[in-house]
């Protein structure tokens, strides 16, 4: 179940430092306009998509999830400060965040990935997504 926290109230620092769960990730992704989680093909991987394009990939056997960044330089910076790792099998502009990432960092990276992918969709598709 999604953990609804008051990130501005007392104890907000402790909440922000809590690790992400799969339910948290699904809630964050599912709240984005037009986001969908198609049925996985092999049962090992899941891919959250917008307009048919992936913005978050959940690995089956690897302990983390991948998101798109705006550039290889941003990905390299996130890797160099130990926020993320290189996402295996993905372009260098994608990074893998571990499940131990704090919720707000994960939310920020997921939403940034979503907005990057959505912005690259045809205008007609973007308009049909709402939000």
Beta strands, then each sheet from edge to edge (+ up, - down):
strand 1: 35-37
strand 2: 46-50
strand 3: 53-58
strand 4: 64-68
strand 5: 85-86
strand 6: 94-98
sheet 1: 1+ 2- 3+ 4- 6+ 5-
end
